[in-house]
Amino acid sequence: MKGISLFLAPKVLVGDDGKLGQANALRAGSLEHKLGIHGSPTCVMLFEGAKAELVGGLGQGLPNMFVMMNAARLQVGTQGTAIAERAYQQALYFSQDRAQGRSAWTGAYPARLFDHPDVRRTLVLMKAHIEAARGICLSTAVAADLAHAAPDEATRTAAKLREELLTPIAKAWSTDVGVWVASQGVQIHGGMGFIEETGAAQHYRDARIAPIYEGTNGIQAIDLVGRKLMLGEGQAVGDLMDDIRDTIDLLKASDLKGVGLRLEAALDAAAAATAWLIERRTKAMPDALAGATAYQKLLGDTVGGWMLAKGALAAAGEADTDWAESKRALARVFAEAVLAQVPGAAAGVMIGAADFEAMTPEVLGA
Ligand SMILES: Cc1cc2nc3c(=O)[nH]c(=O)nc-3n(C[C@H](O)[C@H](O)[C@H](O)COP(=O)(O)OP(=O)(O)OC[C@H]3O[C@@H](n4cnc5c(N)ncnc54)[C@H](O)[C@@H]3O)c2cc1C
Protein backbone atom coordinates (compact mmCIF):
# COMPACT_ATOMS: atom_id res chain seq x y z
CA MET A 1 0.00 0.00 0.00
CA LYS A 2 2.94 2.32 0.57
CA GLY A 3 3.48 4.74 -2.31
CA ILE A 4 -0.03 4.67 -3.73
CA SER A 5 -1.47 8.01 -4.80
CA LEU A 6 -4.92 9.52 -4.38
CA PHE A 7 -6.84 10.88 -7.36
CA LEU A 8 -10.12 12.67 -7.87
CA ALA A 9 -11.78 11.59 -11.11
CA PRO A 10 -14.71 13.77 -12.28
CA LYS A 11 -17.70 12.04 -13.81
CA VAL A 12 -17.84 14.70 -16.54
CA LEU A 13 -14.69 16.41 -17.78
CA VAL A 14 -14.52 20.19 -17.53
CA GLY A 15 -13.08 22.10 -20.51
CA ASP A 16 -10.54 24.94 -20.33
CA ASP A 17 -13.49 27.31 -20.79
CA GLY A 18 -14.97 25.99 -17.50
CA LYS A 19 -17.86 24.32 -19.32
CA LEU A 20 -18.85 20.67 -18.92
CA GLY A 21 -17.42 18.53 -21.71
CA GLN A 22 -17.51 14.82 -22.46
CA ALA A 23 -18.02 12.03 -19.93
CA ASN A 24 -14.83 10.75 -18.28
CA ALA A 25 -13.69 7.21 -19.15
CA LEU A 26 -14.83 5.58 -15.94
CA ARG A 27 -17.49 2.94 -15.46
CA ALA A 28 -18.90 0.45 -13.00
CA GLY A 29 -17.50 -2.98 -13.92
CA SER A 30 -19.96 -4.88 -11.76
CA LEU A 31 -22.39 -4.52 -8.88
CA GLU A 32 -21.60 -6.57 -5.78
CA HIS A 33 -24.18 -9.03 -4.44
CA LYS A 34 -24.05 -8.40 -0.71
CA LEU A 35 -25.23 -9.85 2.59
CA GLY A 36 -26.91 -6.57 3.51
CA ILE A 37 -27.13 -2.80 2.89
CA HIS A 38 -28.93 -3.43 -0.38
CA GLY A 39 -30.02 0.21 -0.46
CA SER A 40 -26.40 1.23 -0.98
CA PRO A 41 -25.03 -0.17 -4.26
CA THR A 42 -21.38 -1.18 -4.04
CA CYS A 43 -19.58 -1.53 -7.33
CA VAL A 44 -16.21 -2.29 -8.82
CA MET A 45 -15.13 0.88 -10.62
CA LEU A 46 -12.89 0.81 -13.69
CA PHE A 47 -10.81 3.89 -14.45
CA GLU A 48 -9.17 2.69 -17.68
CA GLY A 49 -8.08 5.80 -19.56
CA ALA A 50 -9.85 8.11 -17.12
CA LYS A 51 -8.51 11.61 -16.45
CA ALA A 52 -8.05 12.52 -12.81
CA GLU A 53 -6.45 15.11 -10.58
CA LEU A 54 -3.80 14.21 -8.04
CA VAL A 55 -4.93 14.97 -4.47
CA GLY A 56 -1.95 15.82 -2.23
CA GLY A 57 1.60 14.71 -3.04
CA LEU A 58 2.62 11.85 -5.31
CA GLY A 59 2.79 8.60 -3.32
CA GLN A 60 0.99 10.18 -0.36
CA GLY A 61 -2.38 8.51 -1.03
CA LEU A 62 -2.54 6.43 2.12
CA PRO A 63 -1.82 9.19 4.67
CA ASN A 64 -4.19 11.50 2.79
CA MET A 65 -6.91 8.89 2.73
CA PHE A 66 -6.57 8.55 6.52
CA VAL A 67 -7.89 12.11 6.92
CA MET A 68 -11.19 10.81 5.55
CA MET A 69 -10.85 7.46 7.27
CA ASN A 70 -10.40 8.80 10.81
CA ALA A 71 -13.69 10.66 10.54
CA ALA A 72 -15.29 7.68 8.84
CA ARG A 73 -14.31 5.34 11.68
CA LEU A 74 -16.35 7.38 14.13
CA GLN A 75 -19.20 7.65 11.63
CA VAL A 76 -19.27 3.87 11.18
CA GLY A 77 -19.35 3.46 14.98
CA THR A 78 -22.37 5.74 14.96
CA GLN A 79 -23.86 3.64 12.16
CA GLY A 80 -23.54 0.53 14.34
CA THR A 81 -25.23 2.34 17.22
CA ALA A 82 -28.00 3.62 14.97
CA ILE A 83 -28.83 0.20 13.51
CA ALA A 84 -28.83 -1.18 17.06
CA GLU A 85 -31.32 1.50 18.14
CA ARG A 86 -33.64 0.68 15.22
CA ALA A 87 -33.44 -3.06 15.92
CA TYR A 88 -34.13 -2.40 19.60
CA GLN A 89 -37.17 -0.22 18.94
CA GLN A 90 -38.61 -2.87 16.64
CA ALA A 91 -38.03 -5.65 19.20
CA LEU A 92 -39.50 -3.49 21.98
CA TYR A 93 -42.65 -2.95 19.93
CA PHE A 94 -42.95 -6.61 18.88
CA SER A 95 -42.45 -7.83 22.46
CA GLN A 96 -45.53 -5.87 23.49
CA ASP A 97 -47.63 -7.04 20.56
CA ARG A 98 -47.01 -10.79 20.65
CA ALA A 99 -48.77 -12.91 23.27
CA GLN A 100 -47.10 -16.08 24.52
CA GLY A 101 -47.17 -18.08 27.77
CA ARG A 102 -47.93 -16.89 31.28
CA SER A 103 -46.30 -13.94 33.04
CA ALA A 104 -43.98 -14.96 35.88
CA TRP A 105 -44.62 -11.55 37.45
CA THR A 106 -48.40 -11.18 37.31
CA GLY A 107 -49.64 -14.66 36.42
CA ALA A 108 -51.57 -13.08 33.52
CA TYR A 109 -52.40 -15.43 30.65
CA PRO A 110 -51.68 -14.95 27.85
CA ALA A 111 -48.73 -12.72 28.64
CA ARG A 112 -46.92 -10.39 26.30
CA LEU A 113 -43.35 -11.47 25.42
CA PHE A 114 -42.41 -8.28 27.25
CA ASP A 115 -43.77 -9.72 30.50
CA HIS A 116 -41.23 -12.57 30.62
CA PRO A 117 -38.22 -11.66 32.81
CA ASP A 118 -35.74 -13.21 30.36
CA VAL A 119 -37.12 -11.17 27.45
CA ARG A 120 -37.21 -8.00 29.55
CA ARG A 121 -33.60 -8.57 30.62
CA THR A 122 -32.58 -8.94 26.98
CA LEU A 123 -34.31 -5.66 26.10
CA VAL A 124 -32.69 -3.85 29.03
CA LEU A 125 -29.24 -5.17 28.09
CA MET A 126 -29.82 -4.12 24.47
CA LYS A 127 -30.69 -0.60 25.64
CA ALA A 128 -27.75 -0.46 28.06
CA HIS A 129 -25.29 -1.40 25.30
CA ILE A 130 -26.82 1.15 22.91
CA GLU A 131 -26.58 3.97 25.47
CA ALA A 132 -23.01 2.97 26.30
CA ALA A 133 -22.05 2.92 22.60
CA ARG A 134 -23.76 6.27 22.04
CA GLY A 135 -21.83 7.70 24.99
CA ILE A 136 -18.52 6.42 23.62
CA CYS A 137 -19.22 7.83 20.14
CA LEU A 138 -20.35 11.19 21.53
CA SER A 139 -17.32 11.45 23.83
CA THR A 140 -15.06 10.74 20.88
CA ALA A 141 -16.81 13.44 18.86
CA VAL A 142 -16.55 15.95 21.72
CA ALA A 143 -12.84 15.18 22.04
CA ALA A 144 -12.42 15.67 18.27
CA ASP A 145 -14.18 19.05 18.45
CA LEU A 146 -12.11 20.16 21.45
CA ALA A 147 -8.89 18.99 19.77
CA HIS A 148 -9.81 21.23 16.86
CA ALA A 149 -11.40 24.27 18.52
CA ALA A 150 -10.52 24.53 22.24
CA PRO A 151 -9.04 27.96 22.97
CA ASP A 152 -5.93 26.76 24.83
CA GLU A 153 -3.26 24.42 23.57
CA ALA A 154 -3.15 22.17 26.65
CA THR A 155 -6.85 21.33 26.23
CA ARG A 156 -6.41 20.75 22.50
CA THR A 157 -3.46 18.41 23.10
CA ALA A 158 -5.24 16.39 25.81
CA ALA A 159 -8.40 16.19 23.69
CA LYS A 160 -6.41 14.95 20.69
CA LEU A 161 -4.96 12.12 22.78
CA ARG A 162 -8.46 11.19 23.99
CA GLU A 163 -9.88 11.31 20.46
CA GLU A 164 -7.14 9.09 19.07
CA LEU A 165 -7.43 6.59 21.91
CA LEU A 166 -11.21 6.34 21.77
CA THR A 167 -11.58 6.23 17.96
CA PRO A 168 -10.82 2.48 17.51
CA ILE A 169 -13.09 1.70 20.47
CA ALA A 170 -15.88 3.90 19.10
CA LYS A 171 -15.59 2.12 15.77
CA ALA A 172 -15.10 -1.47 16.88
CA TRP A 173 -17.03 -1.73 20.13
CA SER A 174 -20.06 0.14 18.78
CA THR A 175 -20.24 -1.88 15.57
CA ASP A 176 -19.93 -5.14 17.52
CA VAL A 177 -22.77 -3.84 19.69
CA GLY A 178 -24.71 -3.17 16.47
CA VAL A 179 -24.41 -6.82 15.39
CA TRP A 180 -25.12 -8.18 18.87
CA VAL A 181 -28.18 -6.01 19.45
CA ALA A 182 -29.56 -6.74 15.97
CA SER A 183 -29.08 -10.46 16.66
CA GLN A 184 -30.95 -10.13 19.96
CA GLY A 185 -33.65 -8.28 18.04
CA VAL A 186 -34.08 -11.30 15.75
CA GLN A 187 -34.15 -13.56 18.81
CA ILE A 188 -36.92 -11.59 20.51
CA HIS A 189 -39.04 -11.97 17.37
CA GLY A 190 -38.64 -15.76 17.64
CA GLY A 191 -39.36 -17.57 14.37
CA MET A 192 -40.77 -14.38 12.87
CA GLY A 193 -37.33 -12.83 13.31
CA PHE A 194 -36.02 -15.22 10.67
CA ILE A 195 -38.87 -14.35 8.31
CA GLU A 196 -38.17 -11.30 6.17
CA GLU A 197 -41.61 -9.68 6.54
CA THR A 198 -40.93 -8.44 10.10
CA GLY A 199 -37.77 -6.57 8.98
CA ALA A 200 -35.80 -7.78 12.03
CA ALA A 201 -33.44 -9.83 9.86
CA GLN A 202 -32.62 -6.82 7.69
CA HIS A 203 -31.07 -4.98 10.62
CA TYR A 204 -28.93 -8.03 11.39
CA ARG A 205 -27.72 -8.24 7.79
CA ASP A 206 -27.19 -4.49 7.51
CA ALA A 207 -25.26 -4.33 10.80
CA ARG A 208 -22.78 -7.02 9.71
CA ILE A 209 -20.76 -4.81 7.38
CA ALA A 210 -19.91 -2.21 10.02
CA PRO A 211 -17.26 -4.35 11.83
CA ILE A 212 -15.63 -4.92 8.41
CA TYR A 213 -15.37 -1.66 6.50
CA GLU A 214 -13.30 1.43 7.36
CA GLY A 215 -10.67 -0.91 8.80
CA THR A 216 -11.86 -4.24 10.19
CA ASN A 217 -12.36 -4.41 13.93
CA GLY A 218 -9.28 -6.64 14.09
CA ILE A 219 -7.26 -3.83 12.52
CA GLN A 220 -8.79 -1.33 14.98
CA ALA A 221 -7.60 -3.60 17.82
CA ILE A 222 -4.09 -3.69 16.38
CA ASP A 223 -4.14 0.11 16.14
CA LEU A 224 -5.28 0.31 19.76
CA VAL A 225 -2.63 -2.05 21.10
CA GLY A 226 0.18 -1.31 18.65
CA ARG A 227 -0.06 2.47 18.60
CA LYS A 228 -2.71 4.04 20.81
CA LEU A 229 -1.54 2.56 24.12
CA MET A 230 1.78 4.36 23.66
CA LEU A 231 0.23 7.71 22.68
CA GLY A 232 1.92 10.48 24.67
CA GLU A 233 4.14 7.72 26.12
CA GLY A 234 1.14 6.14 27.78
CA GLN A 235 -0.45 9.42 28.86
CA ALA A 236 -3.59 8.92 26.74
CA VAL A 237 -4.61 5.68 28.43
CA GLY A 238 -3.33 6.91 31.82
CA ASP A 239 -5.50 10.06 31.64
CA LEU A 240 -8.53 7.98 30.63
CA MET A 241 -8.06 5.68 33.61
CA ASP A 242 -7.61 8.66 35.96
CA ASP A 243 -10.92 10.10 34.74
CA ILE A 244 -12.66 6.76 35.28
CA ARG A 245 -11.21 6.60 38.82
CA ASP A 246 -12.65 10.06 39.55
CA THR A 247 -16.11 8.72 38.64
CA ILE A 248 -15.53 5.61 40.77
CA ASP A 249 -14.86 7.86 43.79
CA LEU A 250 -18.14 9.70 43.17
CA LEU A 251 -20.04 6.43 42.73
CA LYS A 252 -18.62 4.93 45.94
CA ALA A 253 -19.73 8.00 47.88
CA SER A 254 -23.27 7.74 46.44
CA ASP A 255 -26.08 5.18 46.56
CA LEU A 256 -24.56 3.68 43.39
CA LYS A 257 -21.69 2.20 45.40
CA GLY A 258 -22.26 -1.26 43.90
CA VAL A 259 -21.72 0.16 40.41
CA GLY A 260 -18.57 1.89 41.68
CA LEU A 261 -17.15 -1.36 43.02
CA ARG A 262 -17.85 -3.25 39.78
CA LEU A 263 -16.32 -0.42 37.75
CA GLU A 264 -13.29 -0.35 40.03
CA ALA A 265 -12.68 -4.10 39.63
CA ALA A 266 -13.08 -3.76 35.86
CA LEU A 267 -10.68 -0.81 35.74
CA ASP A 268 -8.08 -2.63 37.84
CA ALA A 269 -8.30 -5.58 35.43
CA ALA A 270 -8.07 -3.24 32.43
CA ALA A 271 -5.02 -1.56 33.98
CA ALA A 272 -3.32 -4.94 34.54
CA ALA A 273 -4.06 -6.03 30.96
CA THR A 274 -2.81 -2.66 29.66
CA ALA A 275 0.48 -2.97 31.57
CA TRP A 276 0.93 -6.53 30.28
CA LEU A 277 0.31 -5.47 26.68
CA ILE A 278 2.71 -2.53 26.92
CA GLU A 279 5.39 -4.84 28.27
CA ARG A 280 4.69 -7.54 25.66
CA ARG A 281 4.58 -5.21 22.68
CA THR A 282 8.27 -4.42 23.16
CA LYS A 283 9.40 -7.95 24.06
CA ALA A 284 7.06 -10.26 22.13
CA MET A 285 4.72 -8.46 19.74
CA PRO A 286 2.78 -11.64 18.73
CA ASP A 287 1.65 -11.98 22.37
CA ALA A 288 0.25 -8.44 22.32
CA LEU A 289 -1.35 -8.88 18.89
CA ALA A 290 -2.98 -12.18 19.91
CA GLY A 291 -4.71 -10.37 22.78
CA ALA A 292 -5.64 -7.23 20.86
CA THR A 293 -9.30 -7.93 20.01
CA ALA A 294 -10.00 -9.32 23.49
CA TYR A 295 -8.44 -6.18 24.98
CA GLN A 296 -10.46 -3.89 22.73
CA LYS A 297 -13.65 -5.52 23.99
CA LEU A 298 -12.47 -5.36 27.59
CA LEU A 299 -11.62 -1.66 27.36
CA GLY A 300 -14.87 -0.96 25.47
CA ASP A 301 -16.89 -2.75 28.15
CA THR A 302 -15.11 -0.74 30.85
CA VAL A 303 -15.50 2.62 29.11
CA GLY A 304 -19.11 1.73 28.25
CA GLY A 305 -19.83 1.00 31.93
CA TRP A 306 -18.18 4.32 32.80
CA MET A 307 -20.46 6.15 30.34
CA LEU A 308 -23.57 4.61 31.89
CA ALA A 309 -22.31 5.38 35.41
CA LYS A 310 -21.68 9.02 34.49
CA GLY A 311 -25.17 9.17 32.99
CA ALA A 312 -26.68 7.73 36.18
CA LEU A 313 -24.82 10.26 38.36
CA ALA A 314 -25.76 13.15 36.09
CA ALA A 315 -29.44 12.11 36.10
CA ALA A 316 -29.66 12.24 39.91
CA GLY A 317 -31.89 15.11 40.96
CA GLU A 318 -33.59 15.43 37.56
CA ALA A 319 -37.28 16.27 37.75
CA ASP A 320 -38.26 13.31 35.56
CA THR A 321 -37.71 10.61 38.17
CA ASP A 322 -38.75 7.70 35.89
CA TRP A 323 -36.12 8.75 33.39
CA ALA A 324 -33.48 9.27 36.09
CA GLU A 325 -34.25 5.88 37.65
CA SER A 326 -33.98 4.20 34.23
CA LYS A 327 -30.45 5.62 33.88
CA ARG A 328 -29.53 4.22 37.28
CA ALA A 329 -31.07 0.82 36.48
CA LEU A 330 -29.19 0.62 33.18
CA ALA A 331 -25.90 1.39 34.96
CA ARG A 332 -26.62 -1.23 37.63
CA VAL A 333 -27.61 -3.95 35.16
CA PHE A 334 -24.59 -3.28 32.92
CA ALA A 335 -22.29 -3.32 35.96
CA GLU A 336 -23.59 -6.70 37.16
CA ALA A 337 -23.99 -8.37 33.76
CA VAL A 338 -21.03 -6.93 31.81
CA LEU A 339 -18.49 -5.18 34.07
CA ALA A 340 -18.50 -8.18 36.41
CA GLN A 341 -17.04 -10.27 33.55
CA VAL A 342 -14.14 -7.92 32.81
CA PRO A 343 -11.68 -9.36 35.39
CA GLY A 344 -12.17 -12.82 33.82
CA ALA A 345 -11.82 -11.37 30.34
CA ALA A 346 -8.46 -9.83 31.32
CA ALA A 347 -7.05 -13.34 31.69
CA GLY A 348 -8.21 -13.98 28.13
CA VAL A 349 -6.22 -10.96 26.92
CA MET A 350 -3.03 -12.26 28.51
CA ILE A 351 -3.05 -15.75 26.96
CA GLY A 352 0.03 -15.08 24.83
CA ALA A 353 0.58 -16.37 21.30
CA ALA A 354 2.44 -19.66 21.90
CA ASP A 355 -0.62 -21.92 21.73
CA PHE A 356 -1.85 -20.16 18.61
CA GLU A 357 1.55 -20.42 16.96
CA ALA A 358 1.56 -24.17 17.62
CA MET A 359 -1.78 -24.54 15.85
CA THR A 360 -0.55 -25.23 12.34
CA PRO A 361 -3.06 -25.96 9.53
CA GLU A 362 -2.28 -29.67 10.04
CA VAL A 363 -3.10 -29.51 13.77
CA LEU A 364 -6.22 -27.43 13.25
CA GLY A 365 -7.47 -29.67 10.45
CA ALA A 366 -6.90 -32.88 12.39
C1 LIG B 1 -20.05 -3.14 1.23
C2 LIG B 1 -18.63 -2.71 1.18
C3 LIG B 1 -18.33 -1.39 0.90
C4 LIG B 1 -17.01 -0.97 0.85
N1 LIG B 1 -16.75 0.32 0.53
C5 LIG B 1 -15.47 0.71 0.36
C6 LIG B 1 -15.15 2.03 -0.09
O1 LIG B 1 -16.06 2.83 -0.32
N2 LIG B 1 -13.86 2.36 -0.24
C7 LIG B 1 -12.86 1.50 0.02
O2 LIG B 1 -11.69 1.83 -0.15
N3 LIG B 1 -13.11 0.25 0.44
C8 LIG B 1 -14.39 -0.17 0.62
N4 LIG B 1 -14.65 -1.46 1.02
C9 LIG B 1 -13.52 -2.34 1.32
C10 LIG B 1 -13.35 -2.56 2.80
O3 LIG B 1 -12.87 -1.38 3.42
C11 LIG B 1 -12.43 -3.77 3.02
O4 LIG B 1 -13.12 -4.91 2.59
C12 LIG B 1 -12.02 -3.91 4.47
O5 LIG B 1 -11.19 -2.84 4.87
C13 LIG B 1 -11.28 -5.22 4.76
O6 LIG B 1 -10.22 -5.39 3.87
P1 LIG B 1 -10.11 -6.76 3.04
O7 LIG B 1 -11.45 -7.05 2.45
O8 LIG B 1 -8.95 -6.62 2.14
O9 LIG B 1 -9.89 -7.86 4.14
P2 LIG B 1 -8.45 -8.49 4.61
O10 LIG B 1 -7.46 -7.38 4.80
O11 LIG B 1 -8.08 -9.60 3.69
O12 LIG B 1 -8.88 -9.06 6.03
C14 LIG B 1 -9.52 -10.33 6.24
C15 LIG B 1 -9.47 -10.67 7.73
O13 LIG B 1 -8.10 -10.78 8.17
C16 LIG B 1 -7.84 -9.85 9.20
N5 LIG B 1 -6.52 -9.24 8.97
C17 LIG B 1 -6.05 -8.69 7.84
N6 LIG B 1 -4.81 -8.21 8.02
C18 LIG B 1 -4.46 -8.46 9.28
C19 LIG B 1 -3.32 -8.19 10.09
N7 LIG B 1 -2.26 -7.55 9.61
N8 LIG B 1 -3.33 -8.59 11.36
C20 LIG B 1 -4.41 -9.22 11.88
N9 LIG B 1 -5.53 -9.50 11.18
C21 LIG B 1 -5.56 -9.12 9.91
C22 LIG B 1 -8.94 -8.80 9.11
O14 LIG B 1 -9.22 -8.23 10.39
C23 LIG B 1 -10.12 -9.62 8.59
O15 LIG B 1 -10.79 -10.24 9.66
C24 LIG B 1 -15.97 -1.89 1.10
C25 LIG B 1 -16.28 -3.22 1.40
C26 LIG B 1 -17.58 -3.63 1.44
C27 LIG B 1 -17.87 -5.07 1.77
The ligand as a MOL file (V3000), in Angstrom:
LIG
                    3D

  0  0  0     0  0            999 V3000
M  V30 BEGIN CTAB
M  V30 COUNTS 53 58 0 0 0
M  V30 BEGIN ATOM
M  V30 1 C -20.0530 -3.1380 1.2340 0
M  V30 2 C -18.6310 -2.7070 1.1840 0
M  V30 3 C -18.3310 -1.3860 0.8980 0
M  V30 4 C -17.0080 -0.9680 0.8510 0
M  V30 5 N -16.7480 0.3200 0.5250 0
M  V30 6 C -15.4710 0.7140 0.3560 0
M  V30 7 C -15.1510 2.0270 -0.0880 0
M  V30 8 O -16.0580 2.8350 -0.3160 0
M  V30 9 N -13.8550 2.3620 -0.2390 0
M  V30 10 C -12.8580 1.5000 0.0200 0
M  V30 11 O -11.6900 1.8340 -0.1490 0
M  V30 12 N -13.1130 0.2480 0.4450 0
M  V30 13 C -14.3940 -0.1700 0.6200 0
M  V30 14 N -14.6520 -1.4560 1.0240 0
M  V30 15 C -13.5200 -2.3390 1.3180 0
M  V30 16 C -13.3540 -2.5600 2.8050 0
M  V30 17 O -12.8720 -1.3830 3.4180 0
M  V30 18 C -12.4330 -3.7670 3.0180 0
M  V30 19 O -13.1210 -4.9120 2.5880 0
M  V30 20 C -12.0230 -3.9060 4.4710 0
M  V30 21 O -11.1870 -2.8440 4.8650 0
M  V30 22 C -11.2850 -5.2240 4.7560 0
M  V30 23 O -10.2190 -5.3890 3.8710 0
M  V30 24 P -10.1140 -6.7560 3.0420 0
M  V30 25 O -11.4520 -7.0460 2.4450 0
M  V30 26 O -8.9500 -6.6250 2.1420 0
M  V30 27 O -9.8870 -7.8630 4.1420 0
M  V30 28 P -8.4500 -8.4850 4.6110 0
M  V30 29 O -7.4630 -7.3820 4.8040 0
M  V30 30 O -8.0780 -9.6020 3.6930 0
M  V30 31 O -8.8820 -9.0610 6.0280 0
M  V30 32 C -9.5170 -10.3340 6.2360 0
M  V30 33 C -9.4650 -10.6730 7.7260 0
M  V30 34 O -8.1010 -10.7820 8.1660 0
M  V30 35 C -7.8360 -9.8500 9.2020 0
M  V30 36 N -6.5170 -9.2440 8.9670 0
M  V30 37 C -6.0530 -8.6910 7.8350 0
M  V30 38 N -4.8060 -8.2080 8.0210 0
M  V30 39 C -4.4570 -8.4560 9.2770 0
M  V30 40 C -3.3230 -8.1880 10.0880 0
M  V30 41 N -2.2600 -7.5500 9.6070 0
M  V30 42 N -3.3300 -8.5930 11.3630 0
M  V30 43 C -4.4080 -9.2200 11.8780 0
M  V30 44 N -5.5290 -9.5000 11.1800 0
M  V30 45 C -5.5600 -9.1210 9.9070 0
M  V30 46 C -8.9400 -8.8050 9.1150 0
M  V30 47 O -9.2210 -8.2280 10.3920 0
M  V30 48 C -10.1170 -9.6220 8.5950 0
M  V30 49 O -10.7880 -10.2450 9.6620 0
M  V30 50 C -15.9660 -1.8880 1.0950 0
M  V30 51 C -16.2750 -3.2200 1.3970 0
M  V30 52 C -17.5830 -3.6290 1.4430 0
M  V30 53 C -17.8740 -5.0730 1.7680 0
M  V30 END ATOM
M  V30 BEGIN BOND
M  V30 1 1 1 2
M  V30 2 1 2 3
M  V30 3 2 2 52
M  V30 4 2 3 4
M  V30 5 1 4 5
M  V30 6 1 4 50
M  V30 7 2 5 6
M  V30 8 1 6 7
M  V30 9 1 6 13
M  V30 10 2 7 8
M  V30 11 1 7 9
M  V30 12 1 9 10
M  V30 13 2 10 11
M  V30 14 1 10 12
M  V30 15 2 12 13
M  V30 16 1 13 14
M  V30 17 1 14 15
M  V30 18 1 14 50
M  V30 19 1 15 16
M  V30 20 1 16 17
M  V30 21 1 16 18
M  V30 22 1 18 19
M  V30 23 1 18 20
M  V30 24 1 20 21
M  V30 25 1 20 22
M  V30 26 1 22 23
M  V30 27 1 23 24
M  V30 28 2 24 25
M  V30 29 1 24 26
M  V30 30 1 24 27
M  V30 31 1 27 28
M  V30 32 2 28 29
M  V30 33 1 28 30
M  V30 34 1 28 31
M  V30 35 1 31 32
M  V30 36 1 32 33
M  V30 37 1 33 34
M  V30 38 1 33 48
M  V30 39 1 34 35
M  V30 40 1 35 36
M  V30 41 1 35 46
M  V30 42 1 36 37
M  V30 43 1 36 45
M  V30 44 2 37 38
M  V30 45 1 38 39
M  V30 46 1 39 40
M  V30 47 2 39 45
M  V30 48 1 40 41
M  V30 49 2 40 42
M  V30 50 1 42 43
M  V30 51 2 43 44
M  V30 52 1 44 45
M  V30 53 1 46 47
M  V30 54 1 46 48
M  V30 55 1 48 49
M  V30 56 2 50 51
M  V30 57 1 51 52
M  V30 58 1 52 53
M  V30 END BOND
M  V30 END CTAB
M  END
